[in-house]
Amino acid sequence: MKNSRLFEILYLLMEHRELTARWLAEKLEVSQRTIYRDLDALSASGIPVFCQKGKGGGIRLMEQFQMDRSLIDEKEQEELLTALQSLHTIKAIDTSPLLSRLSALFQKKPTDWLEVDFGSWENHSKEQLYFDLCKKAILSCRTIRFTYYNSNGQESSRTVEPLCLYYKGGGWYIKAYCLQKEDYRMFRLNRITNLKVLDDLVSPQRGPYPADSSKESPSSRTAPISISFVLLFSHTAAYRVMDAFLPEEIDQRQDGSFLVHTAYPPGQWILGFLLSFGKDVRVLEPEWMKKELEKEAAAVASLYAPIPEIGEP
């Protein structure tokens, strides 16, 4: 405990260069007498720390003092600070105390060059809450239970052993072993409700999430890996086309429209995704999707048909 406090005092002095015994005592929750004893111990070990009493006095390190950093070169120091800053930015863990200490050790001031917001423009406080709960469950090796809505709109209750949080395609997922399906699954956080961390511990024999597995539902075992689409977008949908598709999938034509060749895994979500473009998209292939869109559009139109008055034929 004492050695830990000595290092804490040293890091604080390196960061601030000058402090008072009272400030250190309050910061470390010990008496000022203990602080002075710790300073004597630092001096005895060869650390050039000295105290100056009176107005303008305080505890200082000699200006020339630097800890030996030869085990980590300049590039590695920058990479380490960048990694810690990245973890702090995405709120995975609170790295600010360690970042502050290492910045003092390396004599580098961290630069706020990186800012990341994985949320959408809407307020997704529920998703942030579930992210924190999943992180807690993973680190404490606890199972979780929740209600899940898959890409086909089916609702199910799941109890899973969480393995890791995973970010892909603009959304957070939880990779886990599903106790109901007795297999590995991946669940999107914004499709989860009623999430609870249980007291049950995960199986110590459970292996890592398979590298070649990314299924959300058992249908992916028998369904084709992906479905090919040929889509024609009007020029007014340019910004959404750029957002939704890879550059190599897009061919801009002379009239300003966009011809897109792409592929997606099967699911009811495709229908909603295409309908979100309204009249700005036309499906050229596959033929069956044209018919699905026609039926869905007709069903939507029927919702807005005039309601006949009572007594009308």
N, C-alpha and C positions, 0 to 999 in steps of 0.2 A: 504493500500500500504506500509506504514511504517512497520507494523508488518511483512508483507511478506519479506521485505528487511532485517529486524532483524534476521529472521530465516535463510535467505540466508547467511548472514554474519556468523552466528553461525555454519551452516553446512560447509561452506568453511574453517573456522578455525579448525573444528574437522577433516576435511579431510587433510588439509595441516599443521596444528599446528602453523605455523608462516607465516604471510603475511604483506604487507606494505599497508599503507593508500592509496597510489597512485594506487597500483594494484587493491585494492577493489573498488576505485572510478571509474577506467576505466571499471572494470568488471561489476559493477552495474549501470554505466552511471549516476553517481551523482558526486557532488563536494567532495573534501577531507574534507571540513568543515562539510558536511552532514555525512560523515563516522564517524568523531570524535563525533558528536552528537549521532549517533546510538550506538557507543561504550559506551558512558556515560549511555545511556538508558539500555544497556545490563548489565552494572555493577550495576546500580540501582536496577535491577530485580534479582540480586543475582548471575549472571553469572561471574565466576572469570576470566575476561579478563583484560589484562594490556598491556600498551604500553611502549616500551623502545626506547629512542631516540639515535641518534648517529650511528657510524659504528657498524654493526652487530645487530642493533636494529630492531624492528618491533612490530607487534601486535601478542600476544600469548594468548593461554588458559593455565591455570594451568594444569600440567601433570596429576593430579589426577581427573580432571573433566571428568565426563561421564553423558550423559543425562539418565533419568530414562527410562529403557527399560523393566520394570517388566511386562508390559501388554503383551509382546510377548516373549515366552520362546526361548531357544536356538534352538530347532528343528524348530519352526515356523519361526525364523529369517532366517535359512538356506533355508527353503522351499520358503519363500517370495523372497529371492535373486535369487534362482534357477528359479522361475517362471518369474521374470523380465528378467533374462539373456536369458531364452528360447525365450521370445517374441522379445527381441532384436536380437537374432541369426537368427530367421526366417524372420526378417525385417517386422513384423506385425505392430509394432509401435516403435518409438525411445524412449527406456527406459533408455538410458545412463545417462541423468541428474539425474533421480530418483534413479537409481542403485548406482550412485556415492554418493548421499546424504545418502541413507539408509546404504550403506557400512560404511560410516563414523559414522553414528548414532550407528550401531551395533558393531563398532570397528572390522570389518571383511573385509578382502581383497578378492574381488571376484576372483574365480579361473576359468580360461578358460578351463573347463573340457568338455564343450559341444560345438560341431560345427555341424551345420545342413545345408545341401544344397539340397533343394527340386527340383532343376533343373536337367536336364539330362546332359550328357557329351557334348551335343551340346549347342550352344549359343541360348538361348530362351529369347531374349530381349523383344520380343512382348508379351510373356506370363507374364513377370515381369511388363511390362507397363499395361497390362489389369488387373493384380492383384491389382496394385496401384489405377487404375481407379475404379475398383469394390469396393475396400475398401473405397475410397472417396465417392462413391455413397451411400454405406450402412450407413456410419457415418453421411452423410448429408441428408439421407432419400430422395434420388433422384432416378428416374427411369433411365434405360439404354436401348439403342437400339443397336442391332448388327445383323450380318449375321451369321447363324449357320449351320454347317454340321453335321447331326446325324450319328449314326453308320451304317446306310444303304447308306450313301453318299448323302442323300437328302439335298438340300439347302433351307433355309427358313429365312425370316426376322422376328425378334422377338423384342418386347418391353416388358420389364419385370420390376417388382419391386423387387430388390435384397434384400435377407434376411441375408445371411451369406456366407462366403467363406469356402470351405470344402475340405480337403485333404484326398484322399483315393486311394490305389492301384497305387501309383507312379504318381498321377496327381492332379492338382487343379481343383475344380468345383465351380460353383456359384449356390447356392440354391436360387430360386426365384419364384415369382408368375407371370406366363405368361399371359399377357393381351389378346393375340390372342386366346390361348387355354382356358382361364378362369379357370386355374388350376395351381397347383404347379408343377414345373419342376426343373431338375438339368442339368446344361450345363457344359461341360468340356471346360476349358479356351483355350486349344490349338486347339479347333475346332471352335473358334470364330474369326471373322474378322470384321473390320469396327465398332469397339465398340465406342459408344459415350455416355457420361453422359448428360442427358436432364435436363431441368429446372423443369419439372413436379415432384411434390412431390408424394411419395407413399401414399396409402390409410391408414389413421390412424387406421381403423378398421381391417386391414389385420392381421390375426393371424400368429403364428409361422409356420415354415415348418413342415408338419405332420411327426411324428416319424416313421410311418410305410410306408412312401412313398419315393421311390428312382428312380422314372421313368424318363426317358429322352424323351420318345415319347409315344403317345397314344396307340401304338401297344402293350405296356406292359400290358394294361388292359385285353386284350383277349389272349395274348400269354402265353405259360407255363412259370412258374417262372424260370426254368432252363432246359438245355438239358444235358443228361448224355453222357459222352464220355469215350471210352476205347482206349488208345493210346499206341503204342509201339515205344520207342525211342532207337536209337543206343547208344553205350557207348560214342561215340564222342560228343554227345549232353549233356553230364552229367552236365556241369556248367549251361546251360540254363534250364535244367529240374529242378535243385535245385532253380534257380531264379524264375521260373514261377509257381511252384506247391507247395502245402503244403506237409510236410514230411509224413503225414498219407495217402496222395494220391499216394505216390511213392512206388513201390515194385521193388527193384533191383534184377535181376535174375542172375543165376550162370555165364552166358556168358558175364555179364557186361552190358547188355541192361536194360532198365527201362520200366516196365509196369505201366501205370498211369490210375487210375480211377478218373475222375473229372467231374465237371458240370459247364456250363456257361449259362448266359442269352442269348437268341437268338439275332442274328445280323450278318450282312455281314462281320463284323470285324473278326469273327471266321475263315473264309476261309483264309483271309490274314495272320492271326496269325499262322495257321498250315502250310501254304505255306512258311513262313519265316524259317521253319526248313529244307526245302528242302528234300533231300533223307534220312535225319536222323529221320523221323517220318513216321509211318504207322498207319492209322486209322483202328481200328478193329470194332468199333461201334461208331455211328449208320451207317447203310448201306447206307442211302441216302447221308451222307457226303462223303463217298468214291466216289460216282458218281459225286458229285459236284467238288471234287478235281480233278478227272480225266478230266472233262470238262474244268476246269480252267487251268490245266497243258497243255492240248491240245491247248487252246487258246494262252497261252504264247509261246508254241513251234512254233505255226504258225507265230508269229511275226518274227522269225529268219529263216524261210524257205527261200531258195534261190528265188530271184525275177527273173522270166523268162525274157530273153532279148526280145526286140521288134522283131516280126517276127517269134519267136519260136512257135511251135504248143502247 
